């Protein structure tokens, strides 16, 4: 029974013109005033009996390590296997002035025995009870509750370093307007008629009164011919938040009694769109609309299959795919959607390249089955350790559609576990890049995948095709010269190799486990040369040779192309093998306390260098670096007479120039520099204009010949900076 029919029975009470306003009021009242308890308190006393039922009340998310939010959230700390809060007062102080959107309970997925994790329900129940006892208003169906499982925990030491607790996400009252009741008549007449041939567009409704734009999906639903004109008129008098609530509640009511029908039925489409919109709103981290933007730009992609990373922050983007498909049903061209979750909760040690599994495919015209599949695949695993099995999923999807356009919905922050298999893909891969920030750059794995398949990378703004990059067949970029974007710092080897079998070895033990070595500790052994078998440890990522007697290093070091960290402090080196750029993934380089009079030229050309430590050498000058991710430079106790020209190193955060012979400070500093150590130089005065120093948090000028009057001026100008004289 629809609202028009109900109006016939209420004609004695309401005029037809007022009927929709009445029901809109009911919808909104339901939305704001009659929320149900999410957790029945009586069930929380029997975790063994009710564990599965209560767990179903959560959205489950798996992450490698939980990143604590920096704003609009209160972080209540528990500790591992504890449920009491150590800072409950922080929430009580603000709870009455904010609106809660989500509660997260953060665990470690540990221990895993025989390849399986058995959840400790009594801990989950205790944390729920502690949260509700703190604030009973949190126990409502209107608030999303998530249990977050961290997977970077293969031993007790790792677990102890992770965060465990409850995180309450909120909006301020200013950003969350209260929905008003509709009490005035809205229309003079309700006209009931079938849908016309009016064009189904998703043009924004110009009458909705709010600066924030309405969700594109809800704009489409609002402007759809089957949506009653009276509802549109009502929405025109509301804010965006209120209008969105009205639309969602209308279709929630319509869909409650709707029998399954063909997907071509517009009403069926709109009700599935309602369900998908509600699903996607559980994942605000997927708030950008890159999927729809890119698909709208490329109508030439006729017959296509979509492969969707179904881990962590990617859930909302998957719902965007189906929403776009429903909004463009006649010309969509999407035949199947494949979800992959990197192994169905499989332990990292059992994830084999090309055989990781956790791949599921469904027909795109079955939204009901896809919604079920969303939750099923989500419950089976959220990726765990970081790298994903993108290529395995692409190859599986192509088995049933070998000639289709391949669309990969990819997480820019995740590496591709099976990138070495990309050469087996015989179709161009169109990568829609999610979570992309131009300032951070594009993950090298995505560049490689697009290049080797002849595909492209597609962002909210750009179509990046015919990439200028040189590659090999093992999943590595040999050279990159595309000026349209920059590469992000390549964390991929770190994610893959640190998480796999084989950890830290001493020099003696490593001899017999060359391929398993990821970290080699060979410091303080009195070595005059590096043993030859070290150069055969091709998977090594971190090499420590500190406190030895090395005067030179053989060129064979350059065979260790996966090195991310090289520690050579406290030796007798004055040069390094060339070209050091062969170590293209080198991020951390330690050369302090050696005999360098100048830096090898190759060091300036390391694209991904993040930390450089060259203290206690004999350097007299420093040039700008090519790296755009350089964060820390330590040049203490050298022979520098001038401040290095580093103002364009925008990522630089810490610079140590203590105990040199610098006489003049620069007028400007790198814009993100927060710590500057100039102790023990010959600086008498800082620039007259100190606006270029305001971003600093710490500035050490101890041991410089600065007068008392100059110190007073500096303190007045930099009153927010931690100064040391």
N, C-alpha and C positions, 0 to 999 in steps of 0.2 A: 504494500500500500504506500503510495507516494504522498507528498505533502498536499498536492492539489486535491486528491481524493479525501484526505482527512478534513480539508477545508469544507467540503460539502456537509460533513457531520457537525461542524462547529459554526455553521452559518448563523445560528441563533445567537451566538456569543460574539463572533468576530465577523466583520465585513470582509468579503473576499480581498479587498484591497489591502487589508491589514494582516492577512493570514501569514504571508511570508515573513513579515516583521516579527510576528509572534514566534514563529519557528526559529527564526534567526536568533531571537533572544534565548530560546531554549537551548540551541546549539552552543551559544556562547556561555550560557550558564553552566552547561555541562563541562565546557572547556576550563572554566576557572573556579567553579564552586563546588563540584561534587566529586573530587578526586578520591580514588580508592586507595586503601593501604596496599603497598607493594608486598610487604612481608607480614604475614599473620603471626603475631607474637607467640601464640601458643605452639606454633610449629618450630620455633627457634630453640626449644628446649630439648629436642630429640634429633640431633644431627645425624645419627646413624640411620634413623627411620626416614627422615624427611630431606636428607641431603640432596638427592637428585631433583626433587621438586623445587626446592628453594634455589638451587643453582640455575634452574631454567628461568628464573626471574632476572638473570644478568645477561648482558652482552659480554661475551668473552673475547678478550683481545690478547694476542701474544706479541711481545716486543723483545728485542735483544737485551736492551737495558732501558729502564723507564727514565725519560727525560722530564724532570720536574718543571711544571709551568712557572713562568716568571711574573705573571700578572693575572688578576681576576681569579685567584684560587687561594684557598687556605690548605696548607700541607700539614696534616696531622700525623706525627711520627709514631709508629708502633715499635719497630724492631722485629727481627726475624723470629717468627712463631710467638709473638706477643700481641696483645690486643688493647692494652691500656694506652691512653694518649698522654704524651708528655707536655703538650702545648694546647690543651683544649680551650683555654681562655681566649686564644686568638680568634676562634670561630664565634664564641659567645659574644665577643665585643662587637661584631659586625652583622650577625645573622639577621637582625631585624631591619637592616637597611639595604639588604641585597636580595636578589632573586636567584635561586639555585637552578642550574641547568643540568648538572651531572655530578654523580658521586663515583669515584673510582677507588676500589680496594686493590692495593698493589701487593702481589705475592712474588716469591721466587718459585719457579717450577722445579722443585728439588725436594728430595732426591728422586732420581729416575732409576728404577730397578728393573732389570730384565727388559729394558727398552720401553717401560711404561711408567707414567706418573700417576700415582694414586692421590687424589686430592684429600687434604686433611679438613674434613667438613666441620669438625668442632672449632677449628681456628676461624674458618669463614663465618660460622654462626656467631662466635664471640665478637668478631669485628663488626658484624652487622648490629648485634645488640648494643655494643659500645657506642656505635655511631648514632643509633636511634635514641639511646639513653641521653646522649649529648644534646640531640635536637630531634624531637619526635616529628617535626614538620618535614623532615627528610624522608620519612616513610610514606611515600606517595607514588602512585603510578605516573604522575606527571613529570617526575624526575628520572632521568636515565641513570641506571646503576650499571657500572662495568666492573668486572674482575679482570685485572691486568696481570698476566703471567710473564715474568722475566725469565729468559732462557739462557742468559750468559752465566750459568752457575753449575759447573761440573764438579766443584769441590767446595768445602766449607769456607775456604779463604775467599773465593769469589762471591759466595753468598753474603758473607759479612760486609762486603764492600757495596752491596746494592741497597737501594732504598726500599723500605717496607712500611706501609701505612695507608692512610685514607686521604684522598685529595677531593676537596669540595670545590667544584667550579661554579662561579656565580656571575651574574650581571648586576650592574648597579641599577637602581630604580630609574635613573635618567635614561639608560639604554634599554630598559624593559618596560615600556608603558603598560599600564593595567588596561585590559580590554573592557570597554564600556558596554553596558546593556543598551539594546536598541528598544526604545519605548515609544517613539513617534511613528505615525504611519509613513510607509516608505513609498508606496505606489498607489495610484488610483484604480488600476485595473490589472488583473493577472490574465494574460492571454496564453492559453495552452495550445500549442501547435507542434507538429513534428519538425525536426531539423530541416533547414533549407540548404541551398547550395552555397551559402555564404562561405567565403574562403576561410579556411581554418588557419589562422595565423597566430603567432605568439607575440604580436606587437604589444608593447607595454600599455596597460590601461592608463591613459593620461589623466583620468579623474581621481585616481587613488592619491590621497593627500599625504605624502611623506617624502623626504629627500632620499631615504634608502630605497634602492630598487627592489621590486618584488622578485621572488624566485622566478626564473624563466618558465619553469614547469607550471607554477601556479598562475602566472600570467596567461599561459596557454589555456589552462583549465577555465580561468575566469572569462576569457574571450571566446571560448568555444561555443558554437551555436546551440548545443544542447544544455548549456548552463542558463538557467532562467534569467530573463532580463531584469527581473526585480532584484535578484541577488546581486547583479552587477551594479544596480543603482544603489543598493544598500552599501556595497563595498566602496562606492565613490565617496561616501560620507565618513569613511574610517581611515585610520592610519594604516600603514602597510602591515604592521603586526596584527592589527585587528582584522584587516581584510583577509590576510592569510589564514587566520584562525577561523574566520567565517567559511571560507572555501573548504578548508580541511574538514570542518565539522559537518558541512553540508554533504560532502561526498562520503564521509564516514557513515552518516545516517543512510544515504542512498545505497551504499555498498553492503550494509549490514544484512539486507534482505534480498540482495541481488543473486539470482541463480546464475551459474556458469553459463556463459554464452560464447559465441564466436569472437575472436579477437578483433574482427572487422567491425563489430558493433561499437559505435562511438561511446555509448554509455559504459560498456565493458572496458574499453580502453581507458576512459577517464577514471574509473574506479581502481584499476590496476595502477594507474599513475598516482592516485592518492596513496595506495599502499607503499609504492616505491619511494614517494616523497617522504613519507613518515619514516621509512627505513633509512633513507640517506641522511635525515636530520639527526640520527644518532651519532653521526661522524662529522662534526663541524670542521675537522682538519681537512676534509675534502670539499671545502666551500667554494673553490674556484670552479668555473664552468668550462675548463679547457677541452673536455671531451666533446661537448656539443659545438663549441666554437670551431674546432678543427674539422669535425664531420660536416658541419654546415659549409665550410670553405671548399670541400672537395666532393662535389656531386659526381665527378668523373670516376670515383671509386664505386663502381656499380655492384658487383657481386663480391661480398667480403665476409670474412670470418674475423671475430674479435677474440683476442687472447688477453685475459685480464689477470694481473697480479692480484691474488686474493689473500693478502697478508697485511697485518698492521693497519697503517693509515690509508690503505687503498680501497676499503670496503665501499665508501661513498662514491668513488669513481665508477665502480661496477654498476651501481644503480643508475648513474647518469647514462650509461650505454643503453640500457633498456628503455629509460625514459625518452631518450632521443629516438630510439627505434619506434616507439609507440606514437610519438609526435610526427613522425615522417614515414608512416607505415607503408604507403604506396610506393615510395621511392627509396626506402631505407637501404635495401640490398644486403642487410645483415642476415645471414642464414643460421649461424650457430655462434654461441658464446662459450668460450672455454675458460674455466677458472683453475688457477694453480696455487697451491699453498706450500710448496717446497717440502713435501714429504709426509703429510698426515701425522704430525707430532713425532716423526722419526728422529731418534737421537742423531746428533751431528756426525758421530763416528760411523754411522751406518748409511749416510747419504753418499751414494755413488753417482758419479757423473753419468748422466743419461738414464739412470735407473732410480731416481729419487722418488718418483711417483707423486701422488697427491694432485692428480689432474682430472678434471671433470668437465664434460661437454653437454650442453642442452640446446634444443632448438630455440631460436630467438622468438618464435611465435607462441611459446608456452610460458608466459610470464608467471603463471601460478607455480609451475614446476621450478622456474628459475628462482623465485622467492624462497621456495623450500630449499633449493640447492645452495643459495646464499648462506643460509643459516647452517646447513649441514656441513659445507666445506669450512665455514668459519669455526665450527665446533671441533673439527678434526685437526686444526692446527693453524697457527698464524705466522709460520715462517721460521720462528725460532732464532737462528743465529745470524741473520742478516742477509747473506747472499741467497738468491732465488734461482729456481730451475726454469727460467724463461725459455731457453732454447728447446729443452725437452718438451715443454708445453706446445711450442710452435710446431715442432715436428709431429707431435701427436695430432694436433688439429688439422694439419695438412694431409694426413692420411685419408680423410674423408672428403677433402675439398682441395685437391692438388692445384687447381687453377684459380683459386680465389685470391682476392686482395687480402694481404695479411696485415691486420691492425693490432698492434701490441700496446696495451695500456700499461705503461711502465712507471715504476717509482724511481725518480732520479737519484734518490739517496741510497738505493739498494744495488749491490753488485750482482753480476750474473755468474752463478756458480759454474755453469756449463758453457761458458763463452767459447771454449775451444771447439765445441760442436757446431758453431755457427756456420762453418764452411759447408755443412750438409744441407742448409736451407736453400732451396732452388727458386724462391720467390722473393721479391723485394719486401722488406719489412718496414711498414710505416709505424714509427714509434710516436705515440701521443704521450708527451712527457708530463708527468704529474709531479707537483712539488718543485717546480723549476724556479730558480732565482738567478737572473742574469749576472748578479754580482758574485754568486758562488760558482756558477758555471755548470757544464754538462758532464755527467759521469762518463769517463772514458769508455766504459763497457758499452754504453748506448751508442757512442760514436762508432766504435768498432762494429757493432752489430748492424747499424745502418749502412756503413761503408761496405762491408764484405758482402751484403745481400743486394746492394744497389738500391736501397730504400732511402728513407729520410727521417728527420726528427722534426716534430711539429709541436710548437708551444702555443700559448695563448695569442702571441703576436706574430710569430714567424713560421715559415715553411723552410726548413734547412735541408736542401737536397744537394746532390753532387758534392759531397763533402771533400775538402782538401786535406786528406790524411793518407799516410802510408802505413800499411798494416802487414802482418805476417799471418800465418794460418794457425797460430797457437793462441790467438785471443789477445794480442798485444799491438799497441800503436807504436810504430817505429819513428814516425814524424808527424807533426801536426802544424798546419799553416793556414787555417781557416779563420779569417778576420771577422767573421760574422758573430762569433761567440767564443767563449773561453772554456777550457777544460777545468773541471773541479779537481781538487786535490785527490789523487787516486788512492782511496782507502781500500780498494777491492782486495789487493793481496793481503792486507792486514786482516780483513774480515774472513777471507777464505782460509788462509794458512794458520793464523793463530787459533782458529776454531777447529782445526782438523787434528788428526792424530799426530803425535810428535810435538814435543815442547822444548824444554831447555836442556842443553847437553853441555857437559864439560868437554875439554879437548880430547881426553882419553876415550870417553864413551862415544864421542861423535864419530870416531874412526870407523866403527862397525855399523853405524846407522846414518850414513851420509844423506840418503834421500828423505829421512824423517826429520832431520834437523831444521828447526825454525829459528831457534835462538842459540847462539854459541857463546859461551862464557870462557874466554881465554885470556883474561886479564891477570896481571901480576905474576907472570910465569918466567920472566927473564928472557923472553924470546928475542933473538936477533933477526929472525926471519919467520915468515908465516909458513907452517908446514904445508906441503903440497896437497895433502888430502883435503885441506879446508876448501880449496878451489873447486872441489867436486861436489860440494854440498849445494846443489843447484836450487834447492827450495828455501835456502836460508833467507831470513828476513832481518834479523838483528845480529850484528857481529861486534863483540866487545874484545878489543885488544889493548885496553888501557894498561898503563904501568908496565910496559915492556921496554925493550931496548932497540926498537925498530928504527933503522936509518933510512930505509927505502922499502917500497912495497912493489912486488912483482905485478906486471900488467895482467896476470891471470886473475887478479881480483875483479876485473871487469866482467868475468864470466858469471859473477853472482848478481844477475840482473834483477832479482827480486828483492834486493836489499832495500829496506826502508830506513834502517838505522845503522850508522857506522860510528863506533867509538874508538878514537885513536889518541885520546888524551895521554899526556905524560909519556911521550916517546922522544925520539931524536929526529923527527922528520922535518924536511925542508921542502919537499915536493910530493906530489901524488901521481899515480899512473894516469896517462891520458889516452883517449878522451874519457874523462870522468862522466861525461853525459851519457855514456853507455849504461850507467846506473840511473836510468831515467825515472825510477820511482823513489829515489833517495829523498827523504823528508827531514831526517835528523842527522846532523854531521857535527862530531865533536873532535876538535883539533887543538885544544888548549894545551899549554905547556909543551911546546915543540920549538922548532927553530925556523919557522916561516918568516921570511923577510917580505914576501908578497904572496897574496893568495893565488893559487893556480887559476888561470883564466876560466877553466871549465866550471869552477864553482859558481861563478857569476851567471852561468847559463843553465843551471839546474832549475827546470821549470816548476818543480813541486817542493822545493826546499822550504821547510817551515821553521827550523831552528838551526842556527849556526853559532857554534861556540869556538872562538879562536883567541881566548884570553892567554896572557903570558907568552906572547911571541914577539917578533920584532917588526911588525907591520908599520909602514910609514904612510900608507894611503889605502882607501877603500873606494871602490867604484859602485855605481848602482847595480842592483841585481835584477835579473830577468823574472825571477819568481814573483808572482802576484799573491802568494799565500804565505810569505815570510812573516813570521810573528815575533821571533826572538832572535836578537843578535847580541852576542857577548864579545866585546873587544877590549876588555879590561887589561891594563898593564901591557900596552904595546908602545909604539913610538909615533903615534898620530899627532900631528901639529895642527890639523884643521878638522872641523866637524865634517863627517862624511856626508856626501850628497845623497841623502836617503828620503828627501821630502816626498818623492813619488811612490814610496813603498807604503801604499795605503793600508795594507793589512798589518803593518808593524805595530806591535803592542808594547814590547819591552826592549830597551836599548841601554847597554852598559858600556860606557866610555870612561870608566874610572881609571885614574892613575895613568893618564897619557900626558901630552904636552900641548893640549888645545888652549888657545888664547882667546878665541871669540866664539860666542854662541850664535846660532842661526836666528834669523827673524821668524821663520816658521818651522814647524815640526810636522812629521807625518800625522795625518788627521786623526788616526786611531791610536796614536801612541799614548799610553797611560803611565808608564814608568820610565824615567830617564835618570841615569846615574852619571853625574859629571864630577864625582868626588876626586880630589887630588889632581886637578888640572891648573891652568894659569889664567883662568877667566876672572876679570875684574868687574865686569858689568854685563847684565843682560840687555837685550834690545829695549829701546824706549817704549815701544808698543808691544805689550805682552799678550795681546789677544790670541796670538798663535800658540800660546802655552796653556790656554784655559782648559783644554781637554785632559791635561795631566792629572793623575791622582797622587803620584809621588815624584818628587824632584830632589835629588841629593846634590848639594853644592858644597859639601864639607871640604875643607882643605884648599879652597880657592881664595885668592887675595881680594875678597869682597868687603868693602867698607861697611860700617854700621848703618850709615844713611842709605846705602844701596839695598841692604838687607830689609830695612823698613819699607822702602818702596816696593820691593818684590813681594813682601808679605801682604801689603795692602792690595796689590794688583792680583795676587794669586791666593786670596784668602781661603779658597776651597781646596787648595793643594796641600798635601802633606809634605812640608818643606824641612830639609835638614841643612844646617850651616856648620 
